[in-house]
Amino acid sequence: MTHAPGRSGIRWSNWNLLLLIPLVLLVTPIFNRTDPRLFGMPFFYWFQFAGVVPGVLVTSIVYLKTRGAPTTPAPGDEPGVDTLDEGVAR
């Protein structure tokens, strides 16, 4: 598939900014302590465990909001069988 000059195959969406939430949850100074404890488990562990839920939710939301129609190749000449064949003699 060929792209127009100067264009990237990456599509931007503002929904992608939500993915910063799980990244912020991984900043060590936020959870680098032992108190408060939950069921005897230090904060360090239960905070990371609880951070899985928002990470999955945010990732799912971003996926659902950014999935689009399938991309189609640029109009032009369709490659022939010989071009697509990996075993073509050169």
SULBELKA-V565465 format. One line per field, one symbol per residue. phi: phi as a letter, one per 30 degrees, with the letter a starting at -180 (. if undefined). burial: 1 if it has 9 or more other ideal C-beta (glycine too) atoms within 8 Angstrom, else 0. Layout:
# SULBELKA-V565465
phi->???
burial->???
This chain:
# SULBELKA-V565465
phi->.ccdeiccddccbddddddddddddcdeedcdaccdcbhiceeedddddddddddddddddddddcdbdedcdddlddddddddddcddc
burial->000000000000001101101100100000100000100001110111001001100110110001000000000000000000000000
